[in-house]
């Protein structure tokens, strides 16, 4: 080991001497180059001094001083490297001298190594002989094992032969029983198929009958629609004929047609009421019959008692009372219903006596009184107002009264449409508009991460999404937003389908709290609103990993993973 160590040191010193000599040669080469550059600069300085160029002389002197300094440094470095080289050479010579001292030991070591190799060779030969003996013994054991396996194989074949014979006999028995089971299963499946076929035929018949009923119902509906259209055309023709006849006689066509329509409506309502009366009577009778049937069933199930008879009498009396009360209420309702058109005409005439000819509508109180006279109570027996049918003023012309009533009704309807926003359905061929008439962009006005005292503005675009021209006006904003939100909206008038208008929302926060509300509008087809939300600055912390999975580990192993915590909100925070 020491000899090897000396050899390694000698090799390292030789390498160090070679590197040092290379470095020394490079240093000497740089020194020569610097000396040449210094001589060249001195010659240029002399040339520039003769030419009288002071600036160039100063620059060249600076270069000369720098080169001189570098040359001095290179010389010092050359001296240090030469000294280092000498030291390395001395050390290398000393190590070589020490190495020569151990040459005898080296020769002895080589002899020992040769003896050791011979010993290894002898041991290898002994090991090979032992392996051969072991292989022969293993071969003998293998042959013995093969004999045993052959005997076991013969025994196994005999046993398998017996097993196969037994299995064959069992298979024949199983086939016999399986055939019997399959015959029963086939018979059962055949019965189920017959049942399924019958069920399918019944379903097909039901579907066919349903189809025929649907087609018949469709044809019936078509015929009903055609009849309704024909009736509507006949009604229009009759109305035109009536109008022409009244105009030919010199009467008031508008008033007569109006009264005729009212009379038709009242007739329809009376007919519907009669049908309702009939259905109620039928229901009462059916209840009575059901109660009697249940009583008879109880009589059959057990012996009749006094309680059952009393129950029968009570039920009968109760049903008769219900029938009488219903008939009484219906009679009162029909009387009031029949007097309804007269009362309406009377109220129009009385209100027209104290009104000039050129007035189109009255004040709100008079309209309310006139509307109250036309109200029908929810329950028929509560009609308490009595109208005197003999107080009709004869000084007014009935034609003028009818015209004035129609004008008042039309003017009031238009006023309510403008002021209260009565809804109008937008219907185009084959479809009807449903949903909000205007769409806003953005769909939600959101002021987020605001600072108290600042002013924020947002423009919102409203697009007409209906099928025709529409109107839009601002109704207001939520109560909780009135102190902080102001809306600037100029009504655009008529807005065509697909066109847009815009409004400006200004937010002046005074408190650092979140707000929610809506900006409300009214369109011709109904009201709609744009949601408005103001959210304060918040801190939103989120991790980039939901699950930290280190995977497979080995005992004693150290694994590290980095987790990033991100604040995506506008408010800073501390955490631990």
C-alpha positions in Angstrom: 0.0 0.0 0.0 2.9 2.4 0.8 4.6 1.6 -2.5 1.3 2.3 -4.3 1.0 5.6 -2.4 4.6 6.6 -3.4 3.8 5.8 -7.1 0.7 7.9 -6.9 2.6 10.8 -5.4 5.4 10.6 -8.1 2.7 10.6 -10.8 1.0 13.7 -9.2 4.3 15.5 -8.9 5.2 14.8 -12.5 1.9 16.2 -13.5 2.3 19.3 -11.3 5.8 19.9 -12.7 4.5 19.6 -16.3 1.6 22.0 -15.5 3.9 24.5 -13.8 6.4 24.4 -16.7 3.6 25.0 -19.1 2.3 28.0 -17.0 5.9 29.3 -16.8 6.3 29.2 -20.6 3.0 30.9 -21.1 4.0 33.6 -18.6 7.3 34.2 -20.4 5.5 34.4 -23.7 3.1 37.1 -22.3 6.1 39.0 -20.9 7.8 39.0 -24.3 4.6 40.3 -25.9 4.2 43.0 -23.3 7.8 44.1 -23.8 7.3 44.3 -27.5 4.1 46.3 -27.0 5.9 48.6 -24.6 8.7 49.3 -27.1 6.1 50.0 -29.8 4.3 52.4 -27.5 7.5 54.2 -26.7 8.3 54.6 -30.4 4.8 56.1 -30.9 5.3 58.5 -28.0 8.5 59.8 -29.5 6.8 60.2 -32.9 3.8 62.1 -31.4 6.1 64.3 -29.3 8.0 65.2 -32.4 4.6 66.0 -34.1 3.5 68.0 -31.0 0.3 66.0 -30.4 -0.2 66.4 -26.7 -3.5 64.5 -26.4 -2.1 61.5 -28.2 1.1 61.7 -26.1 -1.0 61.6 -22.8 -3.0 58.7 -24.0 0.1 56.7 -25.1 1.8 57.5 -21.8 -1.2 56.1 -19.9 -1.0 53.0 -22.1 2.7 52.7 -21.5 2.3 53.0 -17.8 -0.4 50.3 -17.9 1.8 48.0 -20.0 4.7 48.6 -17.7 2.6 47.6 -14.7 1.4 44.5 -16.4 4.9 43.6 -17.4 6.1 44.0 -13.8 3.2 41.7 -12.7 4.1 39.1 -15.3 7.7 39.2 -14.1 6.7 38.7 -10.5 4.4 35.9 -11.5 7.2 34.3 -13.6 9.5 34.4 -10.5 6.8 32.8 -8.3 6.1 30.1 -10.9 9.8 29.4 -11.4 10.2 29.1 -7.6 7.2 26.8 -7.5 8.6 24.7 -10.3 11.9 24.4 -8.5 10.1 23.3 -5.3 8.1 20.7 -7.2 11.3 19.3 -8.9 13.0 19.1 -5.5 10.0 17.3 -4.0 9.8 14.9 -7.0 13.5 14.1 -6.8 13.2 13.4 -3.0 10.2 11.1 -3.7 12.1 9.2 -6.4 15.0 8.8 -4.0 12.6 7.4 -1.4 11.1 5.2 -4.1 14.5 3.7 -5.0 15.0 2.8 -1.4 12.0 0.5 -1.5 13.0 -1.3 -4.7 14.0 -4.4 -2.7 10.6 -4.4 -1.0 8.9 -4.1 -4.4 10.7 -7.2 -5.7 9.7 -9.1 -2.6 6.1 -8.0 -3.0 6.1 -9.3 -6.6 7.4 -12.7 -5.5 4.7 -12.8 -2.8 2.0 -12.0 -5.4 3.2 -14.8 -7.6 3.1 -17.3 -4.7 -0.4 -16.1 -3.9 -1.5 -16.6 -7.5 -0.2 -20.2 -7.4 -2.1 -20.8 -4.2 -5.2 -19.5 -5.8 -4.8 -21.8 -8.8 -4.4 -24.8 -6.5 -7.5 -23.9 -4.5 -9.4 -23.4 -7.8 -8.5 -27.0 -8.9 -9.6 -28.4 -5.6 -12.9 -26.6 -5.9 -13.4 -27.9 -9.4 -12.8 -31.5 -8.2 -15.3 -31.1 -5.4 -17.9 -29.7 -7.9 -17.4 -32.7 -10.2 -18.0 -35.1 -7.2 -21.1 -33.1 -6.3 -22.4 -33.2 -9.9 -22.0 -37.0 -9.9 -23.9 -37.3 -6.7 -26.6 -35.0 -8.0 -26.9 -37.1 -11.2 -27.4 -40.3 -9.0 -30.1 -38.5 -7.0 -31.8 -37.3 -10.2 -32.0 -40.8 -11.6 -33.5 -42.1 -8.3 -36.0 -39.2 -8.4 -36.9 -40.1 -12.0 -37.6 -43.7 -11.0 -39.9 -42.5 -8.2 -41.7 -40.0 -10.5 -42.2 -42.8 -13.1 -43.9 -45.0 -10.5 -46.0 -42.0 -9.2 -47.0 -41.3 -12.8 -48.2 -44.8 -13.4 -50.2 -44.7 -10.2 -51.7 -41.3 -11.2 -52.7 -42.7 -14.7 -54.5 -45.6 -13.1 -56.3 -43.3 -10.7 -57.2 -40.9 -13.6 -58.5 -43.8 -15.6 -60.8 -44.7 -12.8 -61.9 -41.1 -12.4 -62.7 -40.8 -16.1 -64.8 -43.9 -16.0 -66.7 -42.6 -13.0 -67.1 -39.2 -14.7 -68.5 -40.8 -17.9 -71.1 -42.7 -15.9 -72.0 -39.5 -14.0 -72.1 -37.5 -17.3 -74.6 -40.0 -18.8 -76.8 -39.6 -15.7 -76.5 -35.8 -15.9 -77.4 -35.7 -19.6 -80.5 -37.7 -18.8 -81.7 -35.4 -16.1 -80.6 -32.3 -18.2 -82.8 -33.4 -21.1 -85.7 -33.7 -18.7 -85.0 -30.2 -17.3 -84.6 -28.7 -20.8 -87.9 -30.2 -21.9 -89.6 -28.5 -18.9 -87.8 -25.2 -19.6 -88.7 -25.3 -23.3 -92.3 -25.9 -22.4 -92.2 -23.0 -19.9 -90.6 -20.7 -22.4 -93.2 -21.6 -25.0 -96.0 -20.7 -22.6 -94.2 -17.4 -21.7 -93.8 -16.6 -25.4 -97.5 -17.2 -26.0 -98.3 -14.9 -23.1 -95.8 -12.3 -24.4 -97.3 -12.5 -27.9 -100.8 -12.1 -26.5 -99.6 -9.1 -24.4 -97.9 -7.6 -27.4 -101.1 -8.0 -29.5 -103.1 -6.3 -26.8 -100.5 -3.4 -26.7 -100.6 -3.1 -30.5 -104.4 -3.0 -30.4 -104.2 -0.4 -27.7 -101.7 1.7 -29.7 -103.9 1.4 -32.8 -107.0 2.4 -30.9 -105.0 5.3 -29.4 -103.8 6.3 -32.8 -107.3 6.2 -34.2 -108.6 8.2 -31.2 -105.8 10.7 -31.7 -106.6 11.1 -35.4 -110.3 11.3 -34.7 -109.7 13.9 -32.0 -107.4 15.8 -34.3 -110.1 15.7 -37.0 -112.7 16.8 -34.4 -110.5 19.6 -33.3 -109.9 20.7 -36.9 -113.6 20.6 -37.5 -114.2 22.6 -34.3 -111.6 25.2 -35.3 -113.2 25.4 -38.8 -116.7 25.8 -37.1 -115.3 28.4 -34.7 -113.8 30.3 -37.6 -117.1 30.0 -39.5 -119.0 31.2 -36.5 -116.6 34.1 -36.1 -117.1 35.1 -39.7 -120.9 34.8 -39.4 -120.7 36.9 -36.2 -118.7 39.6 -38.1 -121.2 39.4 -41.0 -124.1 39.7 -38.6 -122.4 42.7 -36.9 -121.8 44.4 -40.2 -125.5 43.7 -41.2 -126.6 45.1 -37.9 -124.4 48.1 -38.2 -125.7 48.8 -41.7 -129.3 48.3 -40.6 -128.9 50.6 -37.6 -127.2 53.2 -39.7 -129.9 52.9 -42.3 -132.5 53.5 -39.6 -130.5 56.5 -38.3 -129.7 55.0 -34.9 -126.4 54.8 -32.9 -124.6 51.8 -34.3 -121.8 51.9 -31.7 -124.1 51.8 -28.8 -126.4 49.1 -30.2 -123.4 46.9 -31.1 -121.9 47.5 -27.6 -125.1 46.5 -25.9 -125.6 43.5 -28.2 -122.1 42.2 -27.3 -122.7 42.7 -23.6 -126.0 40.9 -23.9 -124.3 38.0 -25.7 -121.6 37.8 -23.0 -124.3 37.8 -20.3 -126.1 35.0 -22.1 -122.9 32.9 -22.3 -122.3 33.5 -18.6 -125.8 32.5 -17.7 -125.5 29.3 -19.8 -122.2 28.5 -18.1 -123.8 29.1 -14.7 -126.7 26.8 -15.6 -124.2 24.1 -16.6 -122.4 24.6 -13.3 -125.8 24.3 -11.5 -126.5 21.1 -13.2 -123.1 19.6 -12.4 -123.6 20.6 -8.7 -127.0 18.9 -8.6 -125.6 15.8 -10.2 -122.8 15.8 -7.7 -125.2 16.1 -4.8 -127.4 13.3 -6.1 -124.3 11.1 -6.6 -123.2 11.8 -3.0 -126.7 10.9 -1.8 -126.7 7.7 -3.8 -123.2 6.8 -2.5 -124.3 7.4 1.1 -127.4 5.2 0.6 -125.3 2.5 -1.0 -122.9 2.5 1.9 -125.8 2.4 4.4 -127.3 -0.6 2.5 -123.9 -2.3 2.5 -123.7 -1.8 6.3 -127.2 -3.2 6.7 -126.2 -6.3 4.8 -123.0 -6.8 6.7 -124.6 -6.5 10.1 -128.1 -6.2 11.7 -129.7 -2.8 11.3 -129.7 -0.6 14.4 -131.2 2.6 15.4 -128.0 4.4 15.0 -127.8 3.5 11.3 -131.4 4.7 10.7 -130.6 8.0 12.5 -127.5 8.3 10.3 -129.5 7.8 7.2 -132.1 10.4 8.2 -129.3 12.9 9.0 -127.5 12.4 5.7 -130.7 12.7 3.7 -131.7 16.0 5.6 -128.2 17.4 5.1 -128.2 16.7 1.4 -131.6 18.3 1.0 -130.4 21.4 2.9 -127.4 21.6 0.6 -129.6 21.4 -2.5 -132.0 24.0 -1.2 -129.2 26.4 -0.2 -127.5 26.0 -3.6 -130.8 26.6 -5.5 -131.4 29.7 -3.4 -128.0 31.2 -4.0 -128.2 30.5 -7.7 -131.6 32.2 -7.9 -130.2 35.3 -6.2 -127.2 35.3 -8.4 -129.3 35.0 -11.6 -131.5 37.9 -10.5 -128.4 40.2 -9.8 -126.8 38.9 -13.0 -129.8 39.8 -15.1 -130.0 43.3 -13.6 -126.3 43.9 -14.2 -126.5 45.3 -17.8 -129.3 47.7 -16.8 -127.3 48.9 -13.8 -124.3 49.5 -16.0 -126.3 51.6 -18.5 -127.9 53.5 -15.6 -124.5 54.3 -14.0 -123.2 55.6 -17.4 -126.3 57.8 -17.8 -126.2 59.2 -14.3 -122.5 60.0 -14.5 -123.0 61.7 -17.9 -125.6 64.2 -16.6 -123.1 66.4 -14.7 -120.4 66.2 -17.4 -119.8 68.5 -20.5 -119.9 67.1 -24.0 -116.2 67.7 -24.8 -114.7 66.0 -21.7 -113.0 62.7 -22.5 -112.4 61.4 -19.0 -113.1 62.4 -15.3 -111.0 62.5 -12.2 -109.8 59.4 -10.4 -112.6 59.3 -7.8 -115.4 59.3 -10.3 -113.7 56.5 -12.3 -113.4 54.5 -9.1 -117.1 54.9 -8.3 -118.1 53.9 -11.9 -115.8 50.8 -11.7 -117.2 49.8 -8.3 -120.8 49.7 -9.7 -119.6 47.1 -12.3 -118.0 44.8 -9.7 -119.5 41.3 -9.2 -119.0 39.9 -5.7 -117.1 36.7 -5.1 -120.0 35.0 -3.4 -123.4 35.3 -5.0 -125.4 35.9 -1.7 -123.4 39.1 -0.7 -124.7 41.5 -3.4 -126.1 44.3 -1.2 -126.2 47.4 -3.5 -129.6 48.2 -4.9 -130.0 50.4 -7.9 -133.0 52.4 -8.8 -133.9 51.6 -12.4 -136.3 54.6 -12.6 -133.7 57.4 -12.2 -132.6 57.5 -15.8 -132.2 61.0 -17.1 -134.3 61.6 -20.2 -132.6 64.8 -21.2 -129.5 63.1 -22.6 -129.3 61.5 -26.0 -128.5 57.8 -25.7 -126.2 58.0 -28.8 -124.1 60.7 -27.1 -124.0 58.7 -23.9 -122.6 55.6 -25.7 -120.0 57.6 -27.7 -118.9 59.4 -24.5 -118.6 56.1 -22.6 -116.6 54.5 -25.4 -114.3 57.5 -25.5 -113.8 57.5 -21.7 -113.0 53.7 -21.8 -110.5 54.1 -24.6 -108.8 57.1 -23.0 -108.6 55.5 -19.6 -107.1 52.3 -21.1 -104.4 54.3 -22.9 -103.7 56.2 -19.7 -103.3 53.0 -17.7 -101.0 51.5 -20.3 -98.7 54.5 -20.3 -98.7 55.1 -16.5 -99.0 51.6 -15.0 -97.4 49.5 -17.9 -100.1 47.0 -18.9 -98.5 44.0 -20.5 -99.0 43.2 -24.2 -98.2 39.9 -25.6 -96.0 39.9 -28.7 -97.3 37.3 -31.1 -95.8 36.6 -34.5 -96.8 33.9 -37.0 -96.6 30.4 -35.3 -95.0 31.6 -32.1 -95.3 33.9 -29.1 -92.6 35.9 -27.3 -91.9 34.7 -23.8 -89.4 35.9 -21.3 -87.5 39.2 -20.8 -87.9 41.7 -23.6 -84.5 43.3 -23.2 -81.1 41.7 -22.6 -78.4 43.6 -20.8 -74.7 43.5 -21.4 -73.2 42.8 -18.9 -75.9 40.7 -17.5 -74.9 41.8 -13.9 -73.5 45.2 -13.0 -70.7 44.4 -10.6 -68.5 46.9 -8.8 -65.9 44.9 -7.0 -62.8 45.8 -4.9 -64.0 49.4 -4.4 -62.5 52.1 -2.2 -64.6 54.4 0.0 -64.7 58.0 -1.4 -63.9 57.1 -5.0 -66.4 57.3 -7.9 -67.0 54.4 -10.3 -68.9 54.5 -13.6 -70.1 51.7 -15.8 -72.0 51.7 -19.1 -74.6 49.1 -19.7 -76.1 48.1 -23.0 -79.8 47.2 -23.3 -80.8 45.2 -26.5 -84.3 44.7 -27.6 -84.7 40.9 -27.8 -88.5 40.9 -28.6 -90.0 40.3 -32.1 -91.2 43.9 -32.8 -90.8 47.5 -31.7 -90.7 48.0 -28.0 -90.5 50.8 -25.4 -88.4 51.1 -22.3 -88.4 53.4 -19.3 -86.5 53.5 -16.0 -88.7 52.7 -13.0 -86.0 53.0 -10.2 -83.5 51.2 -8.1 -83.6 49.2 -4.9 -84.1 51.1 -1.7 -80.7 49.9 -0.3 -78.9 51.4 -3.3 -80.4 54.9 -3.5 -77.8 56.5 -1.3 -74.9 55.2 -3.3 -76.1 54.5 -6.9 -77.3 57.0 -9.5 -78.6 55.9 -13.0 -78.5 58.2 -16.0 -80.9 56.9 -18.6 -82.5 58.9 -21.5 -85.6 57.1 -22.8 -84.8 56.2 -26.4 -88.5 56.0 -27.5 -89.2 53.3 -30.0 -86.5 50.6 -30.0 -86.7 48.2 -33.0 -86.0 44.5 -32.6 -82.3 43.9 -32.3 -81.4 47.6 -31.6 -79.7 48.8 -28.4 -79.7 51.7 -26.0 -77.3 52.4 -23.1 -77.5 53.9 -19.7 -74.8 55.0 -17.2 -74.5 53.7 -13.6 -72.5 55.8 -11.1 -71.4 54.3 -7.8 -70.2 56.6 -4.9 -69.3 54.3 -2.0 -69.6 55.9 1.4 -69.2 52.8 3.6 -67.1 49.7 3.2 -69.9 47.2 2.9 -71.2 44.9 0.2 -74.5 45.9 -1.5 -76.9 44.0 -3.7 -80.0 45.2 -5.5 -81.3 45.8 -9.0 -82.1 48.5 -11.5 -85.8 48.2 -12.5 -87.2 49.0 -16.0 -90.6 48.8 -17.6 -91.1 47.7 -21.2 -94.2 47.4 -23.3 -94.3 43.7 -22.7 -93.6 43.8 -19.0 -91.1 44.8 -16.3 -87.6 43.5 -16.1 -84.5 44.3 -14.0 -80.7 44.3 -14.2 -79.0 42.9 -11.1 -76.4 45.2 -9.4 -73.8 44.0 -6.9 -71.1 45.9 -5.0 -68.4 43.8 -3.3 -65.7 45.0 -1.0 -62.0 44.0 -1.1 -61.5 40.5 0.2 -58.6 38.2 0.6 -59.0 34.9 -1.3 -56.4 32.3 -0.2 -56.0 29.2 -2.3 -53.5 26.3 -2.4 -52.1 24.9 -5.6 -52.5 21.4 -4.3 -55.5 19.8 -2.7 -53.7 16.6 -1.8 -50.1 16.1 -0.9 -49.0 12.7 -2.3 -45.5 11.6 -1.6 -45.9 8.3 -3.5 -43.8 5.2 -2.8 -41.2 5.7 0.0 -38.3 3.8 1.4 -37.6 3.7 5.1 -35.0 6.4 5.9 -35.7 8.3 2.7 -36.4 12.0 2.8 -38.8 13.6 0.2 -39.9 17.2 0.1 -42.6 19.0 -1.8 -43.3 22.7 -2.3 -46.9 24.1 -1.8 -47.8 27.5 -3.1 -50.3 29.7 -1.2 -51.8 32.4 -3.5 -54.0 35.4 -2.5 -56.1 36.1 -5.6 -58.1 38.8 -3.8 -57.4 42.5 -3.6 -57.0 42.7 0.2 -53.7 41.7 1.8 -53.6 39.4 4.9 -51.4 37.5 7.2 -51.6 33.8 7.8 -49.9 31.1 9.9 
